[in-house]
Amino acid sequence: MNETCMKTTIIHWFAIFGLGLTALAQSKALYENNFEKVEVGTVPQDFLVLDGGFLVKEENGNKFLELPGAPLDSFAVQFGPAEADNVAVSARIKSTARGRRYPTFGIGLNGVAGYKLQVSPGKKMLELYKDQEVKELMPYGWKSGQWTKFRFQVRKVKEGQWKVEGKVWVEGSSEPATWMIAADEKEAPAAGRASVFGSPFSGTPIQFDDFVVSAVQPAR
């Protein structure tokens, strides 16, 4: 390798290292669970199961949390610390359609009556909720049988103003560079735990994995 190539390589790696440090500065993990240390057939002790038969399962050497395909209702589980703002949650979720029946599923912040980022395949929509109120929605083409990755955050912009932002993408594809869906809020978010939820309306299980709750920098 000549001197010019060596200098270019060194600069390239320093740039990557710098980007990594910037990412670390912008977010700090508060909670993580990939279920690899959890016994199959149980639920992590720190989880709060609001309803539903959630259990850890294993398939092809990978452990995940599974919600069974019956009964056909809405179910959720909470995890991580109770936070109000400047917080993000990420996870990946997989399910399947059956005929013209589709599941719905997503992730949430700020407790039971907080914010939710939901994929609704039957409506071909990505939706942002506050409790039961739809704040924003956009068209989204879900892929049955593939893991969908979610990232969702609530940040304080300034006194009396908050921003809620979310994005989803198929595992194996590139994460969107910008937030896909967002809402501005003037009411202070209540402190609450992160969550995942699902409604197995297709009659097939919904699988959840790789939970991360992070502290993020306030919006600028």
TORTI-169675 format. One record per residue: residue in one letter; x, y, z of N, C-alpha, C in turn. Coordinates in nm, 2 decimals, decimal comma. Example, Ala and Ser with C-alpha at 12.3 -4.5 7.8 and 13.67 -1.06 7.14 Angstrom:
SITE;rest;n.u;n.v;n.w;ca.u;ca.v;ca.w;c.u;c.v;c.w
SITE;a;1,32;-0,57;0,78;1,23;-0,45;0,78;1,32;-0,33;0,78
SITE;s;1,28;-0,22;0,71;1,37;-0,11;0,71;1,29;0,00;0,79
//
This chain:
SITE;rest;n.u;n.v;n.w;ca.u;ca.v;ca.w;c.u;c.v;c.w
SITE;m;0,09;-0,12;0,00;0,00;0,00;0,00;0,09;0,12;0,00
SITE;n;0,07;0,22;-0,09;0,15;0,34;-0,10;0,11;0,44;0,01
SITE;e;0,19;0,54;0,03;0,16;0,64;0,13;0,03;0,71;0,12
SITE;t;-0,01;0,74;0,00;-0,13;0,81;-0,03;-0,25;0,73;0,01
SITE;c;-0,25;0,60;-0,03;-0,36;0,51;0,00;-0,37;0,49;0,15
SITE;m;-0,25;0,48;0,22;-0,25;0,46;0,36;-0,31;0,58;0,43
SITE;k;-0,28;0,70;0,39;-0,34;0,82;0,45;-0,49;0,82;0,43
SITE;t;-0,53;0,79;0,31;-0,68;0,79;0,28;-0,75;0,69;0,36
SITE;t;-0,69;0,57;0,38;-0,75;0,46;0,47;-0,76;0,51;0,61
SITE;i;-0,66;0,57;0,66;-0,66;0,62;0,80;-0,76;0,73;0,82
SITE;i;-0,78;0,82;0,73;-0,88;0,92;0,74;-1,02;0,86;0,73
SITE;h;-1,04;0,76;0,65;-1,17;0,69;0,64;-1,20;0,63;0,77
SITE;w;-1,11;0,56;0,83;-1,14;0,49;0,96;-1,16;0,59;1,07
SITE;f;-1,09;0,70;1,07;-1,12;0,81;1,17;-1,26;0,87;1,16
SITE;a;-1,30;0,88;1,03;-1,43;0,93;1,00;-1,54;0,84;1,06
SITE;i;-1,52;0,71;1,03;-1,62;0,61;1,09;-1,62;0,61;1,24
SITE;f;-1,50;0,62;1,30;-1,49;0,62;1,44;-1,56;0,75;1,50
SITE;g;-1,54;0,86;1,43;-1,60;0,98;1,48;-1,75;0,98;1,47
SITE;l;-1,81;0,91;1,36;-1,95;0,90;1,35;-2,00;0,81;1,46
SITE;g;-1,93;0,71;1,50;-1,97;0,62;1,61;-1,97;0,69;1,74
SITE;l;-1,88;0,78;1,77;-1,87;0,85;1,89;-1,99;0,95;1,89
SITE;t;-2,02;1,01;1,78;-2,14;1,10;1,77;-2,27;1,03;1,80
SITE;a;-2,28;0,91;1,75;-2,41;0,83;1,77;-2,42;0,80;1,92
SITE;l;-2,30;0,76;1,98;-2,30;0,73;2,13;-2,34;0,85;2,21
SITE;a;-2,29;0,97;2,17;-2,32;1,09;2,24;-2,47;1,13;2,23
SITE;q;-2,53;1,09;2,12;-2,67;1,13;2,10;-2,77;1,03;2,16
SITE;s;-2,73;0,91;2,19;-2,82;0,81;2,26;-2,74;0,73;2,36
SITE;k;-2,81;0,69;2,46;-2,75;0,60;2,56;-2,86;0,50;2,60
SITE;a;-2,82;0,37;2,59;-2,91;0,26;2,62;-2,95;0,26;2,77
SITE;l;-3,08;0,26;2,80;-3,13;0,25;2,93;-3,17;0,11;2,97
SITE;y;-3,21;0,03;2,86;-3,26;-0,10;2,88;-3,24;-0,18;2,75
SITE;e;-3,21;-0,31;2,76;-3,20;-0,39;2,64;-3,24;-0,53;2,68
SITE;n;-3,31;-0,60;2,59;-3,34;-0,74;2,61;-3,36;-0,81;2,47
SITE;n;-3,27;-0,91;2,44;-3,29;-0,99;2,32;-3,33;-1,13;2,35
SITE;f;-3,37;-1,16;2,48;-3,43;-1,28;2,52;-3,33;-1,40;2,52
SITE;e;-3,20;-1,38;2,48;-3,11;-1,49;2,48;-3,08;-1,55;2,61
SITE;k;-3,10;-1,48;2,72;-3,07;-1,53;2,86;-3,20;-1,56;2,93
SITE;v;-3,32;-1,56;2,86;-3,45;-1,59;2,92;-3,49;-1,73;2,89
SITE;e;-3,54;-1,80;2,99;-3,58;-1,94;2,97;-3,70;-1,95;2,88
SITE;v;-3,69;-2,04;2,78;-3,81;-2,07;2,69;-3,93;-2,11;2,77
SITE;g;-4,05;-2,05;2,73;-4,17;-2,08;2,80;-4,20;-1,99;2,92
SITE;t;-4,12;-1,89;2,94;-4,14;-1,79;3,05;-4,14;-1,65;2,99
SITE;v;-4,16;-1,55;3,08;-4,16;-1,41;3,04;-4,06;-1,34;3,13
SITE;p;-3,97;-1,25;3,09;-3,88;-1,18;3,17;-3,95;-1,13;3,30
SITE;q;-3,88;-1,14;3,41;-3,94;-1,10;3,54;-3,97;-0,96;3,55
SITE;d;-3,90;-0,87;3,48;-3,91;-0,73;3,48;-4,02;-0,68;3,39
SITE;f;-4,08;-0,77;3,31;-4,19;-0,73;3,22;-4,32;-0,72;3,29
SITE;l;-4,41;-0,62;3,25;-4,54;-0,61;3,30;-4,64;-0,65;3,18
SITE;v;-4,69;-0,77;3,19;-4,79;-0,82;3,09;-4,92;-0,76;3,12
SITE;l;-4,97;-0,67;3,03;-5,10;-0,61;3,06;-5,22;-0,71;3,02
SITE;d;-5,19;-0,79;2,92;-5,29;-0,90;2,89;-5,23;-0,98;2,77
SITE;g;-5,27;-1,11;2,76;-5,22;-1,19;2,65;-5,12;-1,30;2,70
SITE;g;-5,11;-1,40;2,62;-5,03;-1,52;2,66;-4,89;-1,51;2,60
SITE;f;-4,82;-1,40;2,63;-4,68;-1,38;2,59;-4,59;-1,48;2,65
SITE;l;-4,51;-1,54;2,57;-4,40;-1,64;2,62;-4,28;-1,63;2,53
SITE;v;-4,17;-1,66;2,59;-4,04;-1,66;2,51;-4,04;-1,80;2,43
SITE;k;-4,01;-1,79;2,30;-4,00;-1,91;2,22;-3,86;-1,91;2,15
SITE;e;-3,82;-2,02;2,09;-3,70;-2,03;2,02;-3,72;-2,10;1,89
SITE;e;-3,65;-2,04;1,79;-3,66;-2,09;1,65;-3,53;-2,07;1,58
SITE;n;-3,47;-2,18;1,52;-3,35;-2,17;1,45;-3,24;-2,10;1,53
SITE;g;-3,24;-2,13;1,66;-3,13;-2,07;1,75;-3,16;-1,93;1,80
SITE;n;-3,27;-1,87;1,76;-3,30;-1,73;1,80;-3,42;-1,73;1,90
SITE;k;-3,40;-1,66;2,01;-3,51;-1,65;2,10;-3,59;-1,52;2,08
SITE;f;-3,72;-1,52;2,11;-3,80;-1,40;2,09;-3,92;-1,42;2,18
SITE;l;-3,99;-1,31;2,19;-4,12;-1,31;2,27;-4,23;-1,33;2,17
SITE;e;-4,32;-1,42;2,20;-4,43;-1,45;2,11;-4,57;-1,43;2,17
SITE;l;-4,66;-1,37;2,09;-4,80;-1,36;2,13;-4,87;-1,46;2,04
SITE;p;-4,95;-1,56;2,10;-5,02;-1,66;2,02;-5,12;-1,60;1,93
SITE;g;-5,16;-1,68;1,83;-5,26;-1,63;1,73;-5,41;-1,63;1,78
SITE;a;-5,43;-1,67;1,90;-5,56;-1,67;1,96;-5,55;-1,64;2,11
SITE;p;-5,65;-1,58;2,17;-5,77;-1,52;2,12;-5,75;-1,40;2,03
SITE;l;-5,85;-1,36;1,95;-5,84;-1,25;1,86;-5,88;-1,12;1,93
SITE;d;-5,78;-1,06;2,00;-5,80;-0,94;2,08;-5,67;-0,86;2,07
SITE;s;-5,66;-0,75;2,15;-5,55;-0,67;2,16;-5,47;-0,69;2,29
SITE;f;-5,34;-0,70;2,28;-5,26;-0,74;2,40;-5,13;-0,66;2,40
SITE;a;-5,07;-0,64;2,52;-4,95;-0,56;2,53;-4,87;-0,60;2,65
SITE;v;-4,74;-0,57;2,64;-4,65;-0,59;2,75;-4,56;-0,47;2,76
SITE;q;-4,53;-0,42;2,89;-4,44;-0,31;2,91;-4,31;-0,35;2,96
SITE;f;-4,20;-0,27;2,94;-4,07;-0,30;2,98;-3,99;-0,18;3,00
SITE;g;-3,87;-0,19;3,06;-3,78;-0,07;3,07;-3,82;0,03;3,18
SITE;p;-3,75;0,14;3,19;-3,78;0,24;3,29;-3,89;0,33;3,25
SITE;a;-3,96;0,39;3,35;-4,06;0,49;3,32;-4,00;0,63;3,29
SITE;e;-4,02;0,67;3,17;-3,96;0,80;3,12;-4,07;0,89;3,06
SITE;a;-4,05;1,02;3,06;-4,15;1,11;3,01;-4,11;1,16;2,87
SITE;d;-3,98;1,20;2,85;-3,94;1,25;2,72;-3,79;1,23;2,70
SITE;n;-3,74;1,27;2,58;-3,60;1,25;2,54;-3,57;1,10;2,56
SITE;v;-3,66;1,02;2,51;-3,65;0,87;2,52;-3,69;0,81;2,38
SITE;a;-3,63;0,70;2,35;-3,66;0,63;2,23;-3,67;0,48;2,26
SITE;v;-3,75;0,41;2,18;-3,76;0,26;2,19;-3,74;0,20;2,05
SITE;s;-3,68;0,09;2,04;-3,67;0,02;1,91;-3,69;-0,13;1,94
SITE;a;-3,74;-0,20;1,84;-3,77;-0,34;1,84;-3,79;-0,39;1,70
SITE;r;-3,80;-0,52;1,68;-3,84;-0,58;1,56;-3,95;-0,68;1,58
SITE;i;-4,05;-0,68;1,48;-4,17;-0,76;1,50;-4,20;-0,83;1,37
SITE;k;-4,25;-0,96;1,38;-4,28;-1,04;1,27;-4,42;-1,11;1,29
SITE;s;-4,50;-1,11;1,18;-4,62;-1,19;1,18;-4,65;-1,23;1,04
SITE;t;-4,77;-1,29;1,02;-4,81;-1,33;0,88;-4,96;-1,30;0,86
SITE;a;-4,99;-1,28;0,74;-5,13;-1,27;0,70;-5,19;-1,41;0,67
SITE;r;-5,32;-1,42;0,68;-5,39;-1,55;0,64;-5,51;-1,51;0,56
SITE;g;-5,50;-1,53;0,43;-5,61;-1,49;0,34;-5,62;-1,34;0,34
SITE;r;-5,74;-1,29;0,37;-5,76;-1,15;0,38;-5,76;-1,10;0,52
SITE;r;-5,71;-1,18;0,61;-5,70;-1,14;0,75;-5,55;-1,10;0,79
SITE;y;-5,54;-0,99;0,86;-5,41;-0,93;0,89;-5,40;-0,90;1,04
SITE;p;-5,28;-0,91;1,09;-5,25;-0,86;1,23;-5,23;-0,71;1,23
SITE;t;-5,23;-0,65;1,35;-5,18;-0,52;1,37;-5,08;-0,53;1,48
SITE;f;-4,98;-0,44;1,49;-4,88;-0,45;1,59;-4,80;-0,32;1,59
SITE;g;-4,72;-0,31;1,70;-4,63;-0,19;1,71;-4,56;-0,17;1,84
SITE;i;-4,51;-0,06;1,86;-4,44;-0,02;1,98;-4,49;0,11;2,04
SITE;g;-4,46;0,13;2,17;-4,52;0,25;2,24;-4,42;0,31;2,34
SITE;l;-4,45;0,43;2,38;-4,38;0,50;2,48;-4,48;0,57;2,58
SITE;n;-4,44;0,60;2,70;-4,52;0,68;2,79;-4,64;0,60;2,85
SITE;g;-4,63;0,47;2,86;-4,73;0,40;2,93;-4,85;0,36;2,85
SITE;v;-4,96;0,32;2,92;-5,08;0,27;2,86;-5,15;0,37;2,77
SITE;a;-5,16;0,49;2,82;-5,23;0,60;2,75;-5,13;0,69;2,67
SITE;g;-5,01;0,64;2,65;-4,91;0,72;2,58;-4,92;0,71;2,43
SITE;y;-4,80;0,72;2,37;-4,79;0,73;2,22;-4,76;0,59;2,17
SITE;k;-4,81;0,56;2,05;-4,79;0,43;1,98;-4,76;0,45;1,83
SITE;l;-4,67;0,37;1,79;-4,64;0,36;1,64;-4,69;0,22;1,60
SITE;q;-4,79;0,22;1,51;-4,86;0,10;1,47;-4,86;0,07;1,32
SITE;v;-4,82;-0,05;1,29;-4,84;-0,10;1,15;-4,98;-0,16;1,14
SITE;s;-5,06;-0,12;1,05;-5,19;-0,17;1,02;-5,20;-0,23;0,88
SITE;p;-5,16;-0,35;0,86;-5,15;-0,41;0,72;-5,29;-0,41;0,65
SITE;g;-5,40;-0,43;0,73;-5,53;-0,44;0,67;-5,57;-0,31;0,60
SITE;k;-5,52;-0,20;0,66;-5,54;-0,06;0,60;-5,42;-0,01;0,52
SITE;k;-5,32;-0,09;0,51;-5,19;-0,05;0,44;-5,14;0,08;0,49
SITE;m;-5,14;0,09;0,63;-5,10;0,22;0,69;-5,00;0,20;0,80
SITE;l;-4,92;0,31;0,82;-4,84;0,33;0,94;-4,91;0,44;1,01
SITE;e;-4,94;0,42;1,14;-5,02;0,51;1,22;-4,95;0,55;1,35
SITE;l;-4,96;0,68;1,38;-4,91;0,73;1,51;-5,03;0,77;1,60
SITE;y;-5,03;0,71;1,71;-5,15;0,73;1,81;-5,10;0,80;1,93
SITE;k;-5,19;0,88;1,99;-5,18;0,91;2,13;-5,30;0,85;2,20
SITE;d;-5,27;0,75;2,29;-5,38;0,67;2,35;-5,46;0,61;2,23
SITE;q;-5,59;0,65;2,22;-5,67;0,59;2,11;-5,69;0,69;1,99
SITE;e;-5,63;0,81;2,00;-5,64;0,91;1,90;-5,53;0,90;1,79
SITE;v;-5,57;0,89;1,67;-5,48;0,89;1,56;-5,42;1,03;1,54
SITE;k;-5,29;1,05;1,56;-5,23;1,18;1,54;-5,18;1,20;1,39
SITE;e;-5,13;1,10;1,34;-5,08;1,10;1,20;-5,09;0,96;1,14
SITE;l;-5,09;0,96;1,01;-5,09;0,83;0,94;-5,03;0,85;0,80
SITE;m;-4,98;0,74;0,74;-4,92;0,74;0,61;-4,93;0,61;0,54
SITE;p;-4,94;0,59;0,41;-4,94;0,46;0,35;-4,81;0,38;0,38
SITE;y;-4,83;0,25;0,40;-4,72;0,17;0,42;-4,75;0,03;0,38
SITE;g;-4,66;-0,03;0,30;-4,67;-0,17;0,24;-4,60;-0,27;0,33
SITE;w;-4,67;-0,34;0,42;-4,61;-0,43;0,51;-4,58;-0,56;0,43
SITE;k;-4,47;-0,63;0,48;-4,42;-0,76;0,42;-4,46;-0,87;0,51
SITE;s;-4,55;-0,96;0,48;-4,59;-1,07;0,56;-4,47;-1,17;0,57
SITE;g;-4,45;-1,22;0,70;-4,35;-1,32;0,72;-4,21;-1,27;0,73
SITE;q;-4,19;-1,13;0,73;-4,06;-1,08;0,74;-4,05;-0,99;0,86
SITE;w;-3,94;-0,98;0,93;-3,92;-0,90;1,04;-3,93;-0,75;1,00
SITE;t;-4,01;-0,67;1,07;-4,01;-0,53;1,05;-3,95;-0,46;1,17
SITE;k;-3,85;-0,37;1,14;-3,78;-0,30;1,25;-3,85;-0,17;1,28
SITE;f;-3,86;-0,13;1,40;-3,93;-0,01;1,45;-3,83;0,08;1,53
SITE;r;-3,84;0,21;1,51;-3,77;0,31;1,59;-3,87;0,42;1,62
SITE;f;-3,88;0,46;1,75;-3,99;0,55;1,79;-3,93;0,64;1,90
SITE;q;-3,95;0,77;1,90;-3,90;0,85;2,01;-3,99;0,97;2,04
SITE;v;-3,98;1,02;2,16;-4,04;1,14;2,21;-3,94;1,24;2,26
SITE;r;-3,93;1,36;2,20;-3,82;1,45;2,25;-3,88;1,59;2,28
SITE;k;-3,82;1,65;2,37;-3,86;1,79;2,41;-3,79;1,89;2,32
SITE;v;-3,87;1,98;2,25;-3,82;2,08;2,16;-3,78;2,20;2,24
SITE;k;-3,88;2,25;2,32;-3,86;2,36;2,41;-3,97;2,36;2,52
SITE;e;-3,97;2,46;2,60;-4,08;2,46;2,70;-4,21;2,46;2,64
SITE;g;-4,30;2,36;2,67;-4,43;2,36;2,62;-4,44;2,30;2,48
SITE;q;-4,34;2,24;2,43;-4,34;2,18;2,29;-4,26;2,05;2,29
SITE;w;-4,32;1,94;2,23;-4,25;1,81;2,22;-4,27;1,76;2,07
SITE;k;-4,19;1,67;2,03;-4,20;1,61;1,90;-4,19;1,46;1,92
SITE;v;-4,29;1,39;1,85;-4,30;1,25;1,85;-4,27;1,20;1,71
SITE;e;-4,17;1,11;1,69;-4,12;1,07;1,56;-4,11;0,91;1,55
SITE;g;-4,14;0,86;1,44;-4,12;0,72;1,42;-4,08;0,68;1,28
SITE;k;-4,03;0,56;1,26;-4,00;0,50;1,13;-4,00;0,35;1,14
SITE;v;-4,02;0,28;1,03;-4,02;0,13;1,02;-3,95;0,10;0,89
SITE;w;-3,89;-0,02;0,89;-3,83;-0,07;0,77;-3,82;-0,22;0,78
SITE;v;-3,81;-0,29;0,66;-3,80;-0,43;0,66;-3,65;-0,47;0,69
SITE;e;-3,63;-0,57;0,78;-3,50;-0,61;0,82;-3,42;-0,65;0,70
SITE;g;-3,30;-0,61;0,69;-3,22;-0,64;0,57;-3,21;-0,52;0,47
SITE;s;-3,30;-0,43;0,48;-3,30;-0,31;0,40;-3,24;-0,20;0,48
SITE;s;-3,21;-0,09;0,42;-3,15;0,03;0,49;-3,25;0,10;0,57
SITE;e;-3,21;0,14;0,69;-3,29;0,22;0,78;-3,32;0,36;0,71
SITE;p;-3,44;0,40;0,71;-3,47;0,54;0,65;-3,38;0,64;0,72
SITE;a;-3,33;0,73;0,63;-3,24;0,84;0,69;-3,32;0,94;0,77
SITE;t;-3,45;0,96;0,74;-3,53;1,06;0,81;-3,65;0,99;0,87
SITE;w;-3,71;1,06;0,96;-3,83;1,00;1,03;-3,95;1,00;0,93
SITE;m;-4,02;0,89;0,93;-4,13;0,87;0,83;-4,26;0,94;0,87
SITE;i;-4,28;0,95;1,00;-4,40;1,00;1,05;-4,37;1,08;1,18
SITE;a;-4,44;1,19;1,20;-4,41;1,27;1,32;-4,53;1,35;1,36
SITE;a;-4,54;1,39;1,49;-4,64;1,48;1,54;-4,58;1,58;1,64
SITE;d;-4,64;1,70;1,64;-4,60;1,80;1,74;-4,70;1,80;1,85
SITE;e;-4,65;1,81;1,97;-4,74;1,81;2,09;-4,71;1,93;2,18
SITE;k;-4,82;1,98;2,24;-4,80;2,09;2,34;-4,83;2,05;2,48
SITE;e;-4,88;1,93;2,50;-4,91;1,88;2,63;-4,79;1,79;2,68
SITE;a;-4,74;1,81;2,80;-4,63;1,74;2,85;-4,66;1,59;2,85
SITE;p;-4,57;1,50;2,80;-4,60;1,36;2,81;-4,59;1,31;2,95
SITE;a;-4,67;1,21;2,99;-4,67;1,15;3,12;-4,55;1,05;3,12
SITE;a;-4,49;1,03;3,24;-4,39;0,93;3,25;-4,45;0,80;3,24
SITE;g;-4,39;0,71;3,17;-4,44;0,57;3,16;-4,34;0,48;3,09
SITE;r;-4,37;0,35;3,09;-4,27;0,25;3,04;-4,30;0,23;2,88
SITE;a;-4,20;0,18;2,82;-4,21;0,14;2,68;-4,29;0,02;2,67
SITE;s;-4,34;-0,01;2,55;-4,43;-0,13;2,53;-4,42;-0,18;2,39
SITE;v;-4,46;-0,31;2,37;-4,49;-0,36;2,24;-4,63;-0,42;2,25
SITE;f;-4,70;-0,42;2,14;-4,84;-0,47;2,14;-4,88;-0,53;2,01
SITE;g;-4,99;-0,61;2,02;-5,03;-0,67;1,89;-5,17;-0,72;1,90
SITE;s;-5,24;-0,73;1,79;-5,37;-0,79;1,77;-5,36;-0,90;1,66
SITE;p;-5,36;-1,02;1,70;-5,34;-1,13;1,60;-5,47;-1,17;1,52
SITE;f;-5,52;-1,07;1,45;-5,65;-1,09;1,38;-5,64;-1,19;1,27
SITE;s;-5,52;-1,22;1,23;-5,50;-1,32;1,12;-5,51;-1,46;1,18
SITE;g;-5,51;-1,47;1,31;-5,50;-1,60;1,37;-5,37;-1,67;1,38
SITE;t;-5,26;-1,59;1,35;-5,13;-1,64;1,35;-5,05;-1,57;1,46
SITE;p;-4,94;-1,63;1,51;-4,86;-1,56;1,62;-4,80;-1,43;1,57
SITE;i;-4,77;-1,35;1,67;-4,69;-1,23;1,65;-4,56;-1,24;1,73
SITE;q;-4,45;-1,22;1,67;-4,32;-1,24;1,74;-4,25;-1,10;1,75
SITE;f;-4,18;-1,08;1,87;-4,12;-0,96;1,91;-3,97;-0,99;1,95
SITE;d;-3,88;-0,90;1,92;-3,74;-0,93;1,95;-3,66;-0,80;1,96
SITE;d;-3,54;-0,80;2,02;-3,44;-0,70;2,03;-3,50;-0,57;2,08
SITE;f;-3,55;-0,57;2,20;-3,60;-0,45;2,27;-3,49;-0,36;2,32
SITE;v;-3,49;-0,23;2,28;-3,39;-0,13;2,34;-3,47;0,00;2,37
SITE;v;-3,44;0,04;2,49;-3,49;0,18;2,53;-3,37;0,26;2,55
SITE;s;-3,37;0,38;2,49;-3,25;0,47;2,50;-3,29;0,61;2,54
SITE;a;-3,19;0,68;2,61;-3,21;0,82;2,63;-3,15;0,89;2,51
SITE;v;-3,22;0,99;2,45;-3,18;1,07;2,34;-3,17;1,22;2,37
SITE;q;-3,10;1,29;2,29;-3,08;1,43;2,30;-3,21;1,51;2,27
SITE;p;-3,24;1,61;2,34;-3,36;1,69;2,31;-3,36;1,74;2,17
SITE;a;-3,47;1,77;2,10;-3,47;1,82;1,97;-3,42;1,96;1,97
SITE;r;-3,36;2,00;1,86;-3,30;2,14;1,85;-3,37;2,21;1,73
//
